[in-house]
Amino acid sequence: MTTADIIESFRQKVSREIVLEAEGVDRYIVYTPFMFDDGDHYAVVLRRDGDGWMLTDEAHTFMHLSYADVDLSSGTRARVIDHALATYRVENRDGELRLPVPDEAFGDALFTMVQAIGRISGTALWTRERVRDTFDEDFRSLLSQVLPPERVVFDYTDPVIDPDGVYPIDCRINGMPRPCFVFKVANDDQCRNATITCYHYERHRRAFSSMVIFRDQTEITRRALAQLSDVVGKQFASLGARDRIESFLTDEVLGARLP
């Protein structure tokens, strides 16, 4: 199939606006009218793959979405992305989206590729309401992936100093000289509850370290945040700081084992 035939296949199946530009040997930039929410176009490249052809985004999609400061690797977003990849039979190879072109069906392959990219990019653009719906689940999912299950108790209450469960801790990490209390904070009420709980344990002279993961720290009022900052240890502004959260838990929390 000639280059002209490939372009015509793309245009018949996808859009008359498709442009193909040669860049190197057996490598073509595929310009499409499809864009991310910020106006940048999808990156699609057609290149030789052995005896056939393949479409690839050359890792552009996930790199582009990383600027949105959202966690795409866990929770509901990750499941939606995995489902999209399976549905469209697109391979995620270390962040690069790859789709072989079967039987010279170039137009069909490109149509599938842009659908997959669109579905994946859409997860980064969920509304604040949708993010609120997944925050609790994403919080638990992240901690469950990083922490050994025998070291973790979710929704912990102390049977001695809190028999009525008035001062719950979202996640207690054990196995260190001092347990680490982890709080999820999505609003001012949760922020104040975390503050009061820390004060309660301090008042009963319980030794502990603490950390907070916010849904979005910018949504917390200055007064509530200032009160929390007086009693809590480490703070993370959102789940988008996943790499930093994982590093802190691995190095500072799990690394502080009992002697």
C-alpha positions in Angstrom: 0.0 0.0 0.0 1.4 3.4 -1.0 1.5 6.5 1.2 -1.4 8.0 -0.8 -3.4 4.8 -0.2 -2.7 5.1 3.6 -3.8 8.7 3.7 -7.0 7.9 1.8 -7.7 5.1 4.2 -7.2 7.4 7.2 -9.4 10.0 5.7 -12.2 7.7 4.8 -12.4 6.1 8.2 -11.5 9.0 10.5 -11.4 12.5 9.0 -10.8 14.3 5.8 -8.4 16.6 7.8 -5.8 13.9 8.3 -2.3 14.8 7.1 0.6 12.4 6.9 4.2 13.8 7.1 7.3 11.7 6.6 9.9 12.0 9.3 12.7 9.5 9.0 12.7 6.1 7.4 9.3 4.3 7.5 8.1 6.8 10.2 5.2 9.3 9.6 3.6 11.9 11.8 -0.1 11.5 11.7 -1.8 14.9 12.1 -5.4 14.6 13.2 -8.0 17.2 14.2 -8.4 15.6 17.7 -7.2 17.6 20.7 -6.8 17.4 24.4 -8.9 19.8 26.5 -6.1 22.4 26.6 -6.0 22.5 22.8 -2.9 20.4 22.2 -3.4 17.8 19.4 -3.1 14.0 20.0 0.3 12.7 19.1 0.1 9.7 16.7 3.0 8.2 14.8 2.8 5.5 12.1 6.0 3.5 11.9 7.3 0.2 10.7 7.2 -2.7 13.1 8.9 -5.8 11.7 7.1 -6.8 8.5 4.1 -4.6 9.4 3.0 -1.2 10.6 2.0 0.1 14.0 0.5 3.3 15.5 2.1 4.7 18.6 1.7 7.8 20.7 5.4 7.5 21.6 4.5 8.0 25.3 3.0 11.4 24.7 -0.5 10.8 26.1 0.5 9.9 29.6 3.2 12.5 29.6 0.7 15.2 28.6 -1.8 14.1 31.2 0.8 14.1 33.9 0.7 17.9 33.8 -2.9 17.7 35.1 -1.6 16.7 38.5 -4.0 13.7 38.8 -3.2 10.1 39.7 -3.8 7.9 36.7 -2.1 4.8 38.1 -4.6 3.7 40.9 -8.2 3.7 41.9 -11.1 4.3 39.6 -9.1 6.2 36.9 -6.7 3.3 36.6 -9.5 0.8 36.2 -11.1 2.9 33.5 -7.8 3.3 31.6 -7.1 -0.5 31.8 -10.6 -1.2 30.6 -10.2 1.2 27.7 -6.9 -0.4 26.7 -8.4 -3.8 26.8 -11.5 -2.7 24.8 -9.4 -1.1 22.0 -6.6 -3.7 22.2 -4.0 -1.0 22.7 -0.8 -2.0 24.5 0.6 0.2 27.2 4.4 -0.5 27.0 6.0 1.5 29.8 3.7 4.5 29.1 3.8 4.2 25.3 0.5 3.4 23.7 1.0 0.9 20.7 -1.5 -0.5 18.3 -0.5 -2.9 15.4 -2.2 -2.2 12.0 -3.9 -5.5 11.1 -4.1 -6.5 7.4 -3.3 -3.0 6.2 -6.5 -1.7 7.8 -4.9 1.7 8.4 -8.1 3.7 8.7 -9.7 1.3 11.2 -6.5 1.2 13.3 -6.3 5.0 13.5 -9.9 5.3 14.4 -9.4 2.8 17.3 -6.2 4.6 18.4 -7.8 8.1 18.7 -10.8 6.5 20.5 -8.4 5.0 23.1 -6.5 8.2 23.6 -9.8 10.1 24.0 -11.1 7.7 26.6 -7.8 7.8 28.5 -7.5 11.6 28.4 -11.1 11.9 29.5 -10.3 10.4 33.0 -8.0 13.4 33.7 -10.8 15.8 33.0 -13.4 14.4 35.3 -15.3 17.1 37.1 -14.6 18.0 40.7 -17.8 16.1 41.6 -16.5 12.9 40.0 -13.2 13.3 41.8 -15.0 13.7 45.1 -16.8 10.4 44.4 -13.5 8.5 44.0 -11.3 10.2 46.6 -12.0 7.8 49.5 -11.5 4.8 47.2 -8.4 6.2 45.7 -6.9 7.0 49.1 -7.5 3.4 50.3 -6.2 2.0 47.0 -3.0 3.9 47.2 -2.2 2.9 50.8 -3.1 -0.7 50.1 -0.7 -0.9 47.2 2.2 0.6 49.1 1.8 -0.9 52.6 1.9 -4.5 53.6 -1.7 -5.6 54.8 -0.4 -6.8 58.1 0.9 -3.3 58.9 -2.4 -1.5 58.2 -5.7 -1.0 60.0 -8.2 1.2 58.2 -10.9 3.1 60.2 -9.1 2.5 63.4 -10.4 3.4 66.8 -8.6 2.8 70.1 -10.6 0.5 72.4 -9.1 2.1 75.5 -9.1 5.9 75.0 -11.9 5.9 72.4 -14.3 3.1 73.2 -17.2 4.9 71.5 -15.3 5.5 68.3 -15.6 9.3 68.5 -12.0 9.9 67.2 -11.5 7.6 64.2 -8.3 7.3 62.3 -8.6 6.7 58.6 -5.5 4.5 58.5 -3.2 3.4 61.3 0.2 2.0 60.2 1.8 -0.3 62.8 5.1 -2.0 63.2 7.2 1.0 64.2 8.2 2.5 67.6 5.4 5.0 67.0 2.4 4.1 64.9 1.7 6.5 62.0 -1.8 7.9 61.7 -2.9 8.8 58.2 -5.9 11.1 57.6 -7.8 11.8 54.4 -9.1 15.3 54.2 -11.6 16.5 51.6 -13.2 19.4 53.4 -13.1 21.6 56.5 -15.1 19.2 58.6 -12.6 16.4 58.0 -9.8 18.8 58.5 -11.1 19.7 62.0 -11.9 16.1 62.8 -8.2 15.2 62.1 -7.1 18.1 64.2 -9.3 17.1 67.2 -8.3 13.4 66.9 -4.6 14.3 67.1 -5.2 16.5 70.1 -7.2 13.7 71.8 -4.3 11.3 71.4 -1.8 13.9 72.5 -3.9 14.6 75.6 -3.8 10.9 76.5 0.0 10.9 76.0 0.0 8.5 73.1 3.1 8.5 71.0 2.4 8.6 67.2 3.5 10.3 64.0 0.9 11.6 61.5 0.3 12.5 57.9 -2.5 14.0 55.9 -3.5 13.5 52.3 -5.8 16.2 51.0 -8.2 15.8 48.1 -7.3 19.4 47.2 -5.6 21.4 49.8 -6.6 24.7 48.1 -10.2 24.0 49.1 -9.5 24.0 52.8 -10.0 27.4 54.6 -6.9 29.0 56.0 -8.1 28.8 59.6 -8.8 25.0 59.5 -5.5 24.4 57.7 -3.6 26.4 60.3 -5.1 24.5 63.2 -4.3 21.1 61.5 -0.8 22.2 60.8 -0.2 22.8 64.5 -0.7 19.1 65.3 -0.1 17.0 62.2 3.3 16.0 60.7 3.6 15.4 57.0 1.1 16.9 54.5 0.4 16.1 50.9 -1.7 18.6 48.9 -3.4 15.9 46.8 -3.3 12.3 45.6 -1.6 13.7 42.5 1.7 13.7 44.6 1.6 9.9 44.4 5.3 9.4 43.8 6.2 11.6 46.9 3.6 9.8 49.0 5.0 6.4 48.1 8.5 7.5 48.8 7.6 9.0 52.2 5.7 5.9 53.2 8.5 3.6 52.0 11.4 5.5 53.4 10.1 7.3 56.5 7.3 5.1 57.7 8.0 1.5 56.6 11.8 2.2 57.2 11.2 3.0 60.8 10.7 -0.6 62.0 10.5 -1.9 65.5 14.0 -2.7 66.9 
